[in-house]
Amino acid sequence: MRYDLPDLRLVAAISDSGSLTRAAEAVHLAPSSASHRLTQLEAALGVPLFARHARGLTPTAAGESLLRHARQVFAQLEQMHADLAPYASGLASQVTLFANTNAINCFLPEDLGDFLREHPQVRISLEEQPSPAIIGAVAAGQVEIGVVAAESGTAGLETRPYRQDRLVIIVAPGHPLAARQQLAFAEVLAEPFVCLHAGSAIHTFMMNHAARLGGRLDVRIQVRGFNAVCRMVAAGVGIGMVPRSAVTAEVVTVEIADAWAPRDLQLCVRALASLTPVAAALFGHLAAKGAAVA
């Protein structure tokens, strides 16, 4: 099958307007040309994309499926334009950086802000991933710099310390666990949890450790940031697990006894000597930030 953008834009315009005539006008086609394009596309696919009725056209199930993909294509094209536009304005370079949830939520905003103020013509492509995925991407040369939990296996990569942190359990002040100083993760598997959204690095980490203990977490609600986790926990929705650096004053902290609770972060690269000058400058900046608070 061959698709071109005018066909996809026409399908989207018909869906938005419910009218072939108005859609043709929106995409700058004659109505006869728009009708011919739609007929050819449906014939090539072997399914009708729209149901015709007196009030206009509505997408069929196949049409809805095509529309979802078409809108993803348009979004990717817009992102491509957004990525390329800075180069026309004098962009010096772009650095790819993968980091885990802890680093992105707690440390990188300020550190990257400082760096970008000093290097206004640099762009950073930042993506959240679990530490094992980051290490694999750095080792494969798919990303220049990674920020991972220190206990992850980084053999073969060059590393530097970045920040020290630790995962803790948080509970509401009146919760029965609030009187505990320390506990094992296995003790709280039956508790309702407030977690970050599925797909976040720390959510994957928690689920994997629960599975290794032969259990599964009772996730009562999922939110988008550590601050939201703390607020939900304070309101009695459930308990949570967050880095100590993300804890707010409204919750009570309980230490986790498990060996994996320390989440010291480190920077990793495939080889310092192979970094571009801008990537090397960013790596040095982040390493210096870590050393300054050590």
GUDO-219458 format. One line per field, with one value per residue (C-alpha): x, y, z; residue in one letter; residue number from 1. Coordinates in nm, 2 decimals, decimal comma. Layout:
N
x = (X_...) .
y = (Y_...) .
z = (Z_...) .
resn = (A_...) .
resi = (NUM_...) .
This chain:
294
x = (0,00_0,11_-0,03_0,04_-0,02_-0,30_-0,50_-0,45_-0,52_-0,84_-0,95_-0,89_-1,07_-1,38_-1,39_-1,36_-1,62_-1,85_-1,88_-1,68_-1,74_-1,61_-1,32_-1,22_-1,22_-1,01_-0,74_-0,76_-0,90_-1,19_-1,48_-1,46_-1,09_-1,15_-1,42_-1,20_-0,91_-1,14_-1,29_-0,94_-0,82_-1,12_-1,07_-0,70_-0,78_-1,07_-1,29_-1,52_-1,37_-1,69_-2,06_-2,26_-2,59_-2,82_-2,64_-2,29_-2,02_-1,91_-1,60_-1,64_-1,44_-1,18_-1,19_-1,14_-0,84_-0,68_-0,75_-0,56_-0,26_-0,29_-0,30_0,01_0,18_0,09_0,22_0,55_0,58_0,52_0,78_1,03_0,97_1,01_1,34_1,48_1,37_1,63_1,91_1,79_1,81_2,18_2,15_2,50_2,43_2,19_2,27_2,07_2,02_1,83_1,76_1,56_1,25_1,45_1,70_1,44_1,21_1,46_1,79_1,81_1,57_1,80_2,12_2,01_1,86_2,20_2,37_2,13_2,16_2,53_2,48_2,16_2,22_2,22_1,92_1,89_1,67_1,57_1,39_1,28_1,38_1,45_1,82_1,87_1,72_1,94_2,26_2,17_2,10_2,43_2,63_2,47_2,56_2,19_2,22_2,52_2,47_2,27_2,18_2,12_2,09_2,44_2,37_2,28_2,55_2,75_3,04_3,21_3,09_3,27_3,09_3,10_2,90_2,61_2,38_2,31_1,95_1,74_1,40_1,17_0,81_0,58_0,26_0,00_0,07_-0,21_-0,13_-0,04_0,30_0,38_0,53_0,78_1,14_1,22_1,05_1,11_0,93_0,77_0,58_0,38_0,29_-0,07_-0,11_-0,29_-0,03_-0,02_0,23_0,36_0,20_0,25_0,56_0,75_1,09_1,01_0,67_0,85_1,11_0,85_0,64_0,95_1,06_0,71_0,71_1,05_0,89_0,61_0,35_0,20_0,12_-0,23_-0,21_-0,50_-0,42_-0,15_-0,03_0,22_0,48_0,63_0,46_0,13_0,22_0,30_-0,03_-0,23_-0,06_-0,11_-0,48_-0,50_-0,54_-0,26_0,11_0,38_0,75_0,95_1,31_1,40_1,48_1,11_0,95_0,73_0,66_0,30_0,39_0,58_0,90_0,98_1,31_1,32_1,56_1,61_1,95_1,82_1,68_1,99_1,94_2,27_2,28_2,57_2,64_2,74_2,88_3,01_3,35_3,43_3,68_3,41_3,16_3,10_3,23_2,88_2,80_3,14_3,06_2,72_2,87_3,14_2,87_2,66_2,96_3,07_2,72_2,73_3,08_2,97_2,71_2,90) .
y = (0,00_0,35_0,65_1,01_1,30_1,47_1,14_1,13_1,50_1,46_1,17_1,37_1,68_1,46_1,32_1,67_1,83_1,54_1,68_1,59_1,94_2,12_1,88_1,94_2,31_2,27_2,08_2,29_2,03_2,05_1,84_1,61_1,55_1,49_1,24_1,06_1,04_0,90_0,64_0,53_0,50_0,29_0,07_0,02_-0,07_-0,29_-0,14_0,17_0,44_0,65_0,57_0,79_0,93_1,23_1,44_1,37_1,12_0,95_0,72_0,35_0,13_0,10_0,48_0,54_0,31_0,49_0,82_0,72_0,63_0,94_1,17_1,00_1,06_1,43_1,46_1,30_1,54_1,84_1,70_1,66_2,03_2,14_1,94_2,08_2,44_2,54_2,45_2,72_2,96_2,89_2,58_2,47_2,11_1,87_1,62_1,30_1,22_0,93_0,94_0,75_0,89_0,99_1,20_1,37_1,46_1,56_1,68_1,74_2,03_2,27_2,13_2,13_2,48_2,61_2,44_2,57_2,93_2,90_2,74_2,90_2,75_2,39_2,16_1,86_1,56_1,41_1,08_0,89_0,52_0,25_0,22_-0,12_0,03_0,34_0,13_-0,07_0,24_0,40_0,08_0,06_0,42_0,52_0,78_0,99_1,03_0,83_0,89_0,56_0,40_0,32_-0,05_-0,12_-0,31_-0,05_-0,28_-0,15_0,21_0,51_0,64_0,93_0,98_1,22_1,23_1,03_0,94_0,66_0,51_0,54_0,45_0,74_0,72_0,96_1,09_0,88_0,56_0,25_0,23_0,59_0,46_0,23_0,34_0,08_-0,20_-0,45_-0,40_-0,74_-0,61_-0,36_-0,55_-0,59_-0,21_0,01_0,21_0,55_0,51_0,71_0,62_0,29_0,31_0,54_0,40_0,38_0,22_-0,06_-0,09_-0,13_-0,39_-0,59_-0,61_-0,70_-0,98_-1,11_-1,14_-1,34_-1,07_-0,78_-0,42_-0,31_0,01_0,23_0,53_0,65_1,01_1,20_1,32_1,27_1,58_1,43_1,10_1,28_1,48_1,16_0,98_1,27_1,26_0,89_0,74_0,49_0,46_0,54_0,48_0,78_0,90_1,08_1,39_1,41_1,38_1,67_1,78_1,65_1,28_1,05_0,87_0,51_0,36_0,06_-0,22_-0,39_-0,37_-0,19_0,11_0,33_0,49_0,67_0,80_0,80_0,93_0,69_0,72_0,47_0,65_1,00_1,04_0,98_1,25_1,56_1,88_1,98_1,64_1,64_1,98_1,86_1,55_1,76_2,00_1,73_1,55_1,88_1,94_1,59_1,66_1,99_1,83_1,51) .
z = (0,00_-0,07_0,12_0,06_0,30_0,09_0,13_0,50_0,55_0,34_0,56_0,88_0,73_0,64_0,99_1,14_0,92_0,84_0,49_0,17_0,03_0,34_0,37_0,01_0,08_0,39_0,21_-0,11_-0,34_-0,58_-0,45_-0,75_-0,69_-0,32_-0,40_-0,64_-0,39_-0,12_-0,36_-0,47_-0,12_-0,01_-0,31_-0,24_0,12_0,04_0,31_0,33_0,55_0,59_0,61_0,37_0,49_0,44_0,70_0,56_0,63_0,96_1,00_1,00_1,24_0,97_0,92_1,29_1,28_0,99_1,15_1,47_1,26_1,04_1,35_1,48_1,15_1,16_1,52_1,42_1,13_1,35_1,60_1,31_1,21_1,57_1,60_1,27_1,32_1,58_1,33_1,10_1,38_1,46_1,69_1,78_1,87_2,03_2,31_2,38_2,75_2,91_3,28_3,54_3,71_4,02_3,83_3,61_3,89_4,16_4,02_3,65_3,62_3,80_3,67_3,31_3,36_3,47_3,17_2,91_3,04_2,98_2,64_2,49_2,14_2,26_2,27_2,50_2,40_2,74_2,78_3,09_3,09_3,35_3,44_3,25_2,93_2,97_3,01_2,70_2,49_2,60_2,53_2,19_2,10_2,07_2,34_2,45_2,82_3,08_3,44_3,62_3,96_4,08_4,16_3,79_3,60_3,40_3,30_2,99_3,03_3,18_3,48_3,73_4,05_4,02_4,33_4,64_4,72_4,88_4,82_5,13_5,21_5,28_5,48_5,61_5,97_6,12_5,93_6,15_5,98_6,08_6,41_6,23_6,18_5,92_5,73_5,45_5,12_5,15_5,46_5,26_4,94_5,07_5,13_4,87_4,69_4,52_4,23_3,94_3,61_3,44_3,21_3,44_3,54_3,91_3,85_3,65_3,92_4,20_4,00_3,92_4,29_4,40_4,14_4,27_4,61_4,47_4,50_4,32_4,42_4,50_4,30_4,41_4,20_3,95_3,92_3,72_3,97_4,31_4,45_4,36_4,52_4,84_4,84_4,77_5,05_5,29_5,20_5,31_4,96_5,02_5,09_4,85_4,76_4,65_4,67_4,99_4,79_4,68_5,02_5,13_5,49_5,49_5,50_5,73_5,61_5,69_5,59_5,36_5,48_5,14_4,99_4,68_4,87_4,82_4,48_4,44_4,08_3,84_3,49_3,22_2,87_2,62_2,61_2,72_2,44_2,18_2,30_2,10_2,25_2,37_2,51_2,69_2,83_2,96_3,11_3,29_3,41_3,56_3,72_3,88_4,02_4,18_4,32_4,46_4,69_4,77) .
resn = (M_R_Y_D_L_P_D_L_R_L_V_A_A_I_S_D_S_G_S_L_T_R_A_A_E_A_V_H_L_A_P_S_S_A_S_H_R_L_T_Q_L_E_A_A_L_G_V_P_L_F_A_R_H_A_R_G_L_T_P_T_A_A_G_E_S_L_L_R_H_A_R_Q_V_F_A_Q_L_E_Q_M_H_A_D_L_A_P_Y_A_S_G_L_A_S_Q_V_T_L_F_A_N_T_N_A_I_N_C_F_L_P_E_D_L_G_D_F_L_R_E_H_P_Q_V_R_I_S_L_E_E_Q_P_S_P_A_I_I_G_A_V_A_A_G_Q_V_E_I_G_V_V_A_A_E_S_G_T_A_G_L_E_T_R_P_Y_R_Q_D_R_L_V_I_I_V_A_P_G_H_P_L_A_A_R_Q_Q_L_A_F_A_E_V_L_A_E_P_F_V_C_L_H_A_G_S_A_I_H_T_F_M_M_N_H_A_A_R_L_G_G_R_L_D_V_R_I_Q_V_R_G_F_N_A_V_C_R_M_V_A_A_G_V_G_I_G_M_V_P_R_S_A_V_T_A_E_V_V_T_V_E_I_A_D_A_W_A_P_R_D_L_Q_L_C_V_R_A_L_A_S_L_T_P_V_A_A_A_L_F_G_H_L_A_A_K_G_A_A_V_A) .
resi = (1_2_3_4_5_6_7_8_9_10_11_12_13_14_15_16_17_18_19_20_21_22_23_24_25_26_27_28_29_30_31_32_33_34_35_36_37_38_39_40_41_42_43_44_45_46_47_48_49_50_51_52_53_54_55_56_57_58_59_60_61_62_63_64_65_66_67_68_69_70_71_72_73_74_75_76_77_78_79_80_81_82_83_84_85_86_87_88_89_90_91_92_93_94_95_96_97_98_99_100_101_102_103_104_105_106_107_108_109_110_111_112_113_114_115_116_117_118_119_120_121_122_123_124_125_126_127_128_129_130_131_132_133_134_135_136_137_138_139_140_141_142_143_144_145_146_147_148_149_150_151_152_153_154_155_156_157_158_159_160_161_162_163_164_165_166_167_168_169_170_171_172_173_174_175_176_177_178_179_180_181_182_183_184_185_186_187_188_189_190_191_192_193_194_195_196_197_198_199_200_201_202_203_204_205_206_207_208_209_210_211_212_213_214_215_216_217_218_219_220_221_222_223_224_225_226_227_228_229_230_231_232_233_234_235_236_237_238_239_240_241_242_243_244_245_246_247_248_249_250_251_252_253_254_255_256_257_258_259_260_261_262_263_264_265_266_267_268_269_270_271_272_273_274_275_276_277_278_279_280_281_282_283_284_285_286_287_288_289_290_291_292_293_294) .
